[in-house]
């Protein structure tokens, strides 16, 4: 089974990110590799307990999740 990559561009919208990750978790195709590119958010993802719990759950379920935070904003992708 092929692994599918999903790129998520993120900046300061933790509730929307949670909703998107939850939706990806519930897909029937679960051989995913998720990349989150944070465009220099003001508050780190680690400060949102609900997001950390979901990310840990995804990792436990075998979904590869790669997080990258840019030190400076690059603007609209």
C-alpha positions in Angstrom: 0.0 0.0 0.0 1.4 3.4 -1.0 2.0 6.1 1.6 0.2 9.4 0.9 1.7 12.7 1.9 -0.4 15.6 3.2 1.1 19.1 3.5 -0.6 21.4 6.0 0.3 25.1 6.0 -0.4 26.5 9.4 -0.3 29.8 11.3 -2.2 30.6 14.5 -5.3 28.6 13.9 -5.2 25.7 16.4 -8.9 24.9 16.3 -8.9 24.5 12.5 -5.7 22.4 12.6 -7.3 20.1 15.2 -10.4 19.8 13.0 -8.3 18.9 10.0 -6.1 16.4 11.8 -9.2 14.8 13.3 -10.7 14.5 9.8 -7.5 12.9 8.4 -7.5 10.5 11.4 -11.0 9.3 10.4 -10.2 8.7 6.8 -10.5 5.1 5.5 -7.1 5.3 4.0 -4.7 5.6 6.9 -1.3 5.0 5.4 -0.5 8.8 5.8 2.5 11.0 6.2 1.4 14.4 7.5 3.7 17.4 7.2 2.8 20.5 9.2 4.6 23.7 8.1 4.1 26.4 10.8 4.7 29.9 9.4 6.1 31.5 12.6 3.0 31.3 14.8 2.8 33.5 17.8 1.9 30.6 20.2 3.6 27.3 19.7 1.5 24.2 19.1 3.0 22.6 22.2 0.9 25.2 24.3 -2.4 23.7 23.0 -3.0 20.6 25.1 -5.9 19.4 22.9 -3.6 19.5 19.8 -0.7 17.7 21.6 -3.1 14.9 22.7 -4.4 14.4 19.1 -0.9 14.5 17.6 0.3 11.9 20.1 -2.8 9.7 19.3 -2.0 9.9 15.6 1.6 8.8 16.2 0.4 5.9 18.4 -1.8 4.8 15.5 1.2 4.7 13.1 0.6 7.9 11.2 3.9 9.7 10.5 3.7 13.3 11.5 6.5 15.8 10.7 6.4 19.3 12.2 8.5 22.2 11.0 8.3 25.7 12.5 9.8 28.5 10.4 11.6 31.2 12.5 10.3 34.0 10.3 7.0 34.4 8.5 7.2 33.7 4.7 3.7 35.0 4.1 1.1 33.5 1.8 2.3 30.1 0.5 
